Amino acid sequence: MNLRRLKAVAKKEFLHVMRDPRSLMMGIGMPMMLLFLFGYALTLDVDRVPLAVWDQSQTVQSREFISRFTGSRYFDLRINTDNYRRIEQAIDEREVLIALVIPANFARRLTLGEAAVVQAIVDGSDPNTATIALGYADATALAFSRQIAMKQMQRAGLTPRLPALELRPRVWFNTNMVSRNFIFPGLIAVVMMIMAAILTSLCIAREWETGTMEQLMATPLTAMELIFGKLAPYFCIGVLDLILCIGVGEFIFDVSLRGSLWMMAPLAMLFLFGALSFGLLLSIITRSQLLASQLGIVTTVLPAFLLSGFIFPIENMPMPIQAVTHIITARYFVFILRGIYLKDVGMGVLWPEVLFLAGFGLIVMTVAVRKFKKRIV
């Protein structure tokens, strides 16, 4: 490999990228737009659940029970009503997600030491959110029930008994259990995959469509020199995107890197090399910008979103789909990023994923070099 010729090809491609606003937009603008869009819009947290209440009791006890919900950050009282028709309308129009119906005999039954039944009506259109909201409501009602039981025992002159079992949770790595801390590292992998696949899937195909490939073939360039020279500017753009992603996470979304930057950087470059090589292979095979970009979206972008564990847990997928995810490179990089970002794990944990990324990049680059023929077909 002649470094002088490699430098010349890289300089040519750098000039093309710098003079083409569309390439810059796709390489830097689109990843940043996706980062902010998903960073702000995508969340798995369920809080401030819109709540409706029909208090038929209208007593001190019922108001105290309601205050347990309104005083929590998990519920937001939107509607006070006095009939089922209004509750049904509010759920249909998505004004509320859950409604509480407190019976008229609520206070009397509590005073007599009997169980008071409160009806919880939940919109089950989104079963995941409904299940979480029901869990919040059940925990709130249980805490209120324990308080009532302790008061009744004190009035009877009895010493309140401690529960037989007390669970004391301790959350590691994501102490506040904020979904953004979990989503953002995976988002970096998706953004880099999109940038790499879309940009490099066009570079060789563009030369064929514009008729400049014949001129390159007339030069002493070898296939490896041409391919590595083509990859150079996009590799630099990928590194720039990585730096921007880390900065945005640190200073805007408050997602701090717990692990070592010096460990994450080379692993990110390894993933970037494989993603760029795959996009380049698509460009070499198709020789069409339109077809290469479509294949890039189908084979890299969609799997990165759906099958990498970025949003949907792989463990919950059917077994055949789980088997398919093992060939998705974004899956391994998402695991690496979350391990370094959240847990500060080392190579002792990440070596299988690193080994896969290295093998993938080497295989794809070898295939790309062999597929590129310096002849006009």
Backbone torsions as a table, in degrees:
resi	resn	phi	psi	omega
1	MET	NA	125.6	-179.5
2	ASN	-91.7	116.1	-176.5
3	LEU	-65.3	-30.5	-179.6
4	ARG	-66.5	-45.9	178.6
5	ARG	-67.3	-37.8	177.2
6	LEU	-61.5	-42.7	178.6
7	LYS	-63.4	-37.3	-179.7
8	ALA	-65.4	-44.2	178.8
9	VAL	-64.7	-42.3	179.7
10	ALA	-62.8	-41.0	178.4
11	LYS	-63.2	-41.9	178.1
12	LYS	-60.0	-44.1	-178.0
13	GLU	-70.5	-36.5	175.6
14	PHE	-60.0	-45.0	180.0
15	LEU	-62.9	-40.0	179.3
16	HIS	-62.9	-44.3	-178.8
17	VAL	-65.2	-43.5	-177.9
18	MET	-66.5	-29.5	-178.2
19	ARG	-91.5	-4.1	-178.3
20	ASP	-110.4	104.3	-178.9
21	PRO	-60.1	-31.2	-179.0
22	ARG	-66.6	-40.1	178.5
23	SER	-65.7	-41.1	177.6
24	LEU	-64.8	-38.5	179.3
25	MET	-64.7	-43.1	-179.7
26	MET	-70.8	-33.6	-176.3
27	GLY	-81.9	-32.8	-176.1
28	ILE	-121.7	-46.6	-176.0
29	GLY	-65.3	-48.6	-177.6
30	MET	-64.5	-44.2	176.4
31	PRO	-59.6	-40.3	179.1
32	MET	-67.8	-37.6	177.8
33	MET	-63.2	-44.0	178.4
34	LEU	-64.4	-38.7	-178.9
35	LEU	-61.5	-47.7	-179.9
36	PHE	-70.7	-39.6	-178.8
37	LEU	-61.7	-51.2	-178.9
38	PHE	-74.7	-33.4	-179.8
39	GLY	-62.3	-38.3	-179.8
40	TYR	-88.4	-37.9	-171.4
41	ALA	-88.4	-35.2	-173.7
42	LEU	-87.9	118.8	177.0
43	THR	-148.6	143.7	176.8
44	LEU	-104.2	2.3	179.8
45	ASP	-73.7	139.6	175.5
46	VAL	-116.9	100.4	176.3
47	ASP	-143.3	169.0	-174.4
48	ARG	52.8	48.5	179.4
49	VAL	-65.6	123.1	-179.7
50	PRO	-64.3	129.3	-170.2
51	LEU	-125.2	140.6	171.0
52	ALA	-118.3	146.6	-177.5
53	VAL	-133.9	132.5	169.3
54	TRP	-116.8	101.4	-177.1
55	ASP	-96.1	98.3	179.0
56	GLN	-81.7	-16.3	-177.4
57	SER	-82.2	-44.1	-179.9
58	GLN	52.8	49.6	-179.9
59	THR	-124.1	173.8	178.3
60	VAL	-62.0	-40.9	-178.2
61	GLN	-65.1	-42.0	-179.5
62	SER	-67.7	-37.8	178.6
63	ARG	-68.3	-34.5	176.4
64	GLU	-67.0	-38.6	177.4
65	PHE	-63.3	-43.8	179.6
66	ILE	-64.6	-36.7	-178.5
67	SER	-64.3	-26.0	175.7
68	ARG	-62.5	-33.5	179.4
69	PHE	-81.7	-46.7	-176.8
70	THR	-69.8	-25.1	178.7
71	GLY	-84.4	-2.5	179.6
72	SER	-96.3	149.5	178.0
73	ARG	-75.4	-6.5	-176.6
74	TYR	-88.9	-12.3	-177.7
75	PHE	-130.5	149.3	178.8
76	ASP	-133.7	108.2	-177.8
77	LEU	-70.6	116.9	-178.1
78	ARG	-104.6	-37.0	-170.5
79	ILE	-137.2	131.9	164.8
80	ASN	-107.5	125.5	-173.8
81	THR	-134.6	175.3	-180.0
82	ASP	-135.6	22.4	178.5
83	ASN	-161.0	159.2	-179.9
84	TYR	-71.9	-30.1	-178.3
85	ARG	-59.8	-40.7	179.9
86	ARG	-68.7	-36.7	177.1
87	ILE	-63.6	-45.4	179.2
88	GLU	-60.7	-42.8	179.0
89	GLN	-63.7	-42.2	-178.9
90	ALA	-64.3	-38.9	178.9
91	ILE	-71.1	-40.8	178.1
92	ASP	-60.9	-39.0	-177.0
93	GLU	-90.5	7.5	176.9
94	ARG	60.7	29.1	173.7
95	GLU	-74.5	-34.1	179.3
96	VAL	-134.1	158.4	176.4
97	LEU	-104.5	-30.4	-177.5
98	ILE	-140.4	145.4	179.3
99	ALA	-131.2	138.3	177.3
100	LEU	-107.7	131.7	176.4
101	VAL	-117.3	108.3	-177.7
102	ILE	-94.3	123.5	-175.3
103	PRO	-70.8	163.2	-177.9
104	ALA	-68.2	-28.1	-178.1
105	ASN	-93.3	20.4	-175.6
106	PHE	-59.1	-53.8	-176.5
107	ALA	-67.7	-39.0	-177.7
108	ARG	-63.9	-42.4	-179.0
109	ARG	-67.1	-37.8	177.5
110	LEU	-65.9	-39.2	179.7
111	THR	-64.5	-36.3	179.9
112	LEU	-82.0	-1.1	-180.0
113	GLY	78.8	17.4	178.8
114	GLU	-97.0	163.7	179.9
115	ALA	-77.0	127.6	175.8
116	ALA	-100.2	128.7	-176.1
117	VAL	-98.8	121.5	175.9
118	VAL	-109.6	128.4	-179.0
119	GLN	-85.7	132.2	176.0
120	ALA	-116.5	116.8	179.5
121	ILE	-104.0	123.0	-172.6
122	VAL	-122.4	139.5	172.7
123	ASP	-78.3	109.4	-177.1
124	GLY	-92.0	15.8	179.5
125	SER	-58.2	-42.6	174.7
126	ASP	-106.0	96.5	-172.8
127	PRO	-62.9	-33.1	-178.9
128	ASN	-66.5	-48.5	179.0
129	THR	-65.1	-39.6	179.8
130	ALA	-63.3	-40.4	179.5
131	THR	-64.2	-42.6	179.4
132	ILE	-66.1	-42.6	179.4
133	ALA	-62.7	-40.0	176.8
134	LEU	-64.4	-37.9	177.0
135	GLY	-62.2	-42.4	176.5
136	TYR	-60.6	-46.0	-178.2
137	ALA	-64.4	-40.9	179.8
138	ASP	-64.4	-42.1	179.3
139	ALA	-65.3	-39.4	179.2
140	THR	-66.0	-43.6	179.3
141	ALA	-65.6	-37.6	179.1
142	LEU	-65.3	-40.8	178.2
143	ALA	-63.7	-40.3	178.3
144	PHE	-66.3	-40.0	180.0
145	SER	-62.6	-41.5	178.4
146	ARG	-63.4	-39.6	179.4
147	GLN	-63.6	-42.6	179.1
148	ILE	-63.6	-42.3	-179.2
149	ALA	-62.9	-41.2	179.6
150	MET	-65.6	-39.3	178.2
151	LYS	-64.3	-40.5	-179.9
152	GLN	-65.7	-38.8	178.2
153	MET	-67.2	-37.3	178.8
154	GLN	-67.2	-38.7	178.5
155	ARG	-67.6	-29.0	178.8
156	ALA	-83.7	0.8	178.8
157	GLY	79.9	17.4	179.9
158	LEU	-99.9	151.2	176.6
159	THR	-83.7	122.3	-179.8
160	PRO	-57.6	132.3	179.9
161	ARG	-85.8	139.9	175.4
162	LEU	-74.0	147.5	177.6
163	PRO	-61.7	147.2	-178.4
164	ALA	-64.6	-28.3	-178.8
165	LEU	-134.3	131.0	176.9
166	GLU	-124.7	120.6	179.6
167	LEU	-93.4	124.9	178.1
168	ARG	-115.9	94.5	-176.0
169	PRO	-75.2	148.3	173.5
170	ARG	-136.2	116.8	-174.3
171	VAL	-94.6	126.3	176.9
172	TRP	-99.4	153.5	168.5
173	PHE	72.9	-41.1	178.3
174	ASN	-133.7	73.6	-167.5
175	THR	-55.8	-42.3	-178.1
176	ASN	-85.8	-0.4	179.8
177	MET	51.8	49.9	177.4
178	VAL	-92.1	125.6	-174.7
179	SER	-65.5	-25.0	-179.2
180	ARG	-62.1	-36.3	178.5
181	ASN	-64.0	-28.2	178.5
182	PHE	-84.6	-36.6	-175.2
183	ILE	-77.3	-39.8	-169.8
184	PHE	-61.2	-45.3	178.2
185	PRO	-58.8	-40.7	176.8
186	GLY	-65.6	-32.1	178.9
187	LEU	-64.8	-34.6	176.6
188	ILE	-60.4	-43.5	179.3
189	ALA	-62.3	-43.3	-179.0
190	VAL	-65.2	-43.1	-179.4
191	VAL	-62.6	-44.5	-179.6
192	MET	-67.4	-36.1	178.0
193	MET	-65.4	-43.0	179.2
194	ILE	-62.2	-48.2	-179.3
195	MET	-59.7	-46.8	-175.3
196	ALA	-67.0	-46.9	-174.7
197	ALA	-67.5	-44.6	-175.4
198	ILE	-69.4	-45.6	-175.4
199	LEU	-68.4	-50.4	-174.8
200	THR	-75.7	-18.2	177.1
201	SER	-70.5	-10.8	-177.7
202	LEU	-103.7	-20.7	-165.4
203	CYS	-67.5	-46.4	179.3
204	ILE	-73.6	-41.0	179.3
205	ALA	-61.2	-34.3	179.2
206	ARG	-64.2	-38.6	179.3
207	GLU	-63.7	-39.2	178.3
208	TRP	-67.9	-40.8	-175.9
209	GLU	-72.9	-32.7	-179.8
210	THR	-86.7	-7.9	177.1
211	GLY	83.4	11.1	-179.1
212	THR	-90.6	-9.1	-179.8
213	MET	-64.6	-35.1	179.0
214	GLU	-61.2	-37.1	179.0
215	GLN	-68.4	-38.9	177.9
216	LEU	-66.1	-34.7	179.8
217	MET	-68.8	-25.0	179.9
218	ALA	-78.1	-8.7	179.1
219	THR	-88.4	166.8	178.1
220	PRO	-75.3	7.7	-177.3
221	LEU	-59.8	136.8	171.4
222	THR	-88.6	166.3	-179.3
223	ALA	-59.7	-42.2	-178.4
224	MET	-67.0	-39.2	178.5
225	GLU	-64.0	-42.2	-179.5
226	LEU	-66.4	-43.7	-177.6
227	ILE	-67.0	-46.4	-179.6
228	PHE	-68.4	-34.2	175.9
229	GLY	-65.8	-36.5	177.4
230	LYS	-67.6	-35.8	-177.1
231	LEU	-74.5	-26.2	-171.0
232	ALA	-53.5	-52.4	-177.8
233	PRO	-65.9	-35.7	-179.0
234	TYR	-72.3	-30.4	174.2
235	PHE	-64.7	-42.2	177.8
236	CYS	-64.5	-39.5	177.3
237	ILE	-63.8	-40.1	178.0
238	GLY	-62.6	-41.3	177.2
239	VAL	-64.5	-40.2	177.2
240	LEU	-62.6	-41.9	177.7
241	ASP	-61.4	-39.6	179.2
242	LEU	-62.5	-45.1	179.4
243	ILE	-62.1	-43.3	179.2
244	LEU	-64.0	-41.0	179.1
245	CYS	-61.7	-44.7	179.8
246	ILE	-64.1	-41.7	179.0
247	GLY	-65.0	-42.5	178.7
248	VAL	-63.8	-42.1	178.8
249	GLY	-63.3	-39.7	-176.3
250	GLU	-73.6	-45.3	-169.7
251	PHE	-101.3	-17.4	-178.2
252	ILE	-111.1	-48.3	-177.2
253	PHE	-96.0	-1.5	176.7
254	ASP	58.3	40.6	175.3
255	VAL	-109.2	101.9	-173.7
256	SER	-87.2	147.6	176.1
257	LEU	-83.8	110.0	-178.4
258	ARG	-78.6	-32.0	-176.2
259	GLY	-86.2	-162.3	-176.4
260	SER	-91.6	126.4	175.9
261	LEU	-65.5	-34.9	-178.1
262	TRP	-71.0	-19.4	174.4
263	MET	-87.4	-38.8	-177.4
264	MET	-70.6	-37.0	-174.6
265	ALA	-59.0	-51.1	179.4
266	PRO	-65.2	-33.1	177.9
267	LEU	-68.9	-36.8	175.8
268	ALA	-65.5	-39.1	177.4
269	MET	-65.8	-34.8	177.3
270	LEU	-64.7	-45.1	176.5
271	PHE	-63.1	-42.2	-179.9
272	LEU	-62.1	-40.0	178.2
273	PHE	-61.2	-44.1	178.9
274	GLY	-66.1	-41.5	-179.8
275	ALA	-66.5	-42.3	178.0
276	LEU	-64.8	-40.1	-179.9
277	SER	-63.9	-39.9	179.8
278	PHE	-66.5	-43.0	176.8
279	GLY	-61.9	-39.4	178.2
280	LEU	-65.7	-38.0	177.4
281	LEU	-62.1	-41.7	176.7
282	LEU	-61.1	-40.2	-179.8
283	SER	-66.1	-38.8	180.0
284	ILE	-67.5	-41.3	-176.6
285	ILE	-71.5	-44.4	-171.8
286	THR	-82.8	-37.5	-175.7
287	ARG	59.5	21.9	179.8
288	SER	-138.3	125.9	-178.7
289	GLN	-63.3	-42.0	-178.7
290	LEU	-63.9	-50.0	-179.2
291	LEU	-66.2	-39.1	-179.7
292	ALA	-65.0	-41.4	179.8
293	SER	-67.6	-38.2	178.2
294	GLN	-66.1	-43.6	177.0
295	LEU	-64.3	-36.3	178.6
296	GLY	-62.3	-40.5	179.0
297	ILE	-66.7	-44.2	-175.9
298	VAL	-70.2	-39.4	-172.4
299	THR	-93.4	-13.9	-178.4
300	THR	-127.2	-50.1	-173.9
301	VAL	-67.6	-53.0	-178.6
302	LEU	-62.9	-46.7	176.1
303	PRO	-60.3	-35.5	178.9
304	ALA	-63.3	-37.5	178.6
305	PHE	-74.3	-44.1	-167.4
306	LEU	-96.1	-32.6	-168.8
307	LEU	-117.0	10.4	-177.6
308	SER	-97.4	-7.0	-173.2
309	GLY	83.4	7.8	179.7
310	PHE	-60.5	-46.2	178.9
311	ILE	-117.6	-48.9	-173.8
312	PHE	-96.3	124.8	-179.5
313	PRO	-60.9	130.0	-179.8
314	ILE	-64.6	-32.4	-177.9
315	GLU	-63.5	-23.4	-178.7
316	ASN	-90.4	-3.4	-178.8
317	MET	-82.6	156.3	174.4
318	PRO	-59.8	152.8	-175.6
319	MET	-56.3	-43.0	178.1
320	PRO	-60.0	-38.8	178.8
321	ILE	-68.7	-38.7	177.1
322	GLN	-60.2	-37.2	178.4
323	ALA	-65.1	-38.2	179.6
324	VAL	-65.2	-35.0	-176.9
325	THR	-62.7	-18.2	-178.6
326	HIS	-70.1	-14.0	177.6
327	ILE	-102.7	5.1	179.5
328	ILE	-92.4	113.5	-176.4
329	THR	-64.7	-31.6	-179.3
330	ALA	-61.8	-29.6	177.7
331	ARG	-57.9	-45.3	-176.5
332	TYR	-71.7	-36.7	-179.5
333	PHE	-73.2	-34.8	175.4
334	VAL	-61.1	-42.4	178.3
335	PHE	-63.0	-42.0	179.5
336	ILE	-63.0	-47.8	-177.3
337	LEU	-63.4	-43.6	-179.7
338	ARG	-67.6	-35.3	177.3
339	GLY	-64.4	-42.5	-179.0
340	ILE	-77.1	-43.5	-176.8
341	TYR	-65.1	-47.4	-170.7
342	LEU	-96.3	-34.2	-169.6
343	LYS	-116.0	-10.8	-178.3
344	ASP	56.2	45.4	178.4
345	VAL	-82.4	163.2	-176.8
346	GLY	-114.3	-169.1	-177.7
347	MET	-65.4	-22.2	177.0
348	GLY	-60.8	-26.0	178.4
349	VAL	-99.3	-35.6	-170.0
350	LEU	-93.3	-3.6	-171.5
351	TRP	-60.2	-34.8	178.0
352	PRO	-63.3	-40.6	179.5
353	GLU	-67.4	-40.9	178.8
354	VAL	-63.2	-41.0	179.5
355	LEU	-63.1	-40.6	178.3
356	PHE	-64.7	-45.5	-179.8
357	LEU	-61.7	-40.1	179.2
358	ALA	-65.6	-45.3	179.3
359	GLY	-64.6	-40.0	179.6
360	PHE	-63.0	-48.5	-179.3
361	GLY	-61.3	-41.6	-179.6
362	LEU	-65.8	-44.0	-178.9
363	ILE	-66.0	-47.1	-177.3
364	VAL	-65.2	-41.3	179.2
365	MET	-65.1	-40.2	178.2
366	THR	-62.0	-43.7	178.5
367	VAL	-64.0	-41.3	-179.5
368	ALA	-62.6	-43.3	179.2
369	VAL	-63.9	-40.7	-179.4
370	ARG	-70.8	-33.2	-178.5
371	LYS	-75.1	-25.9	-178.0
372	PHE	-77.7	119.2	-178.7
373	LYS	-112.4	129.9	178.7
374	LYS	-86.2	61.4	174.5
375	ARG	-153.5	154.7	-179.1
376	ILE	-90.0	119.9	-177.8
377	VAL	-97.3	NA	NA
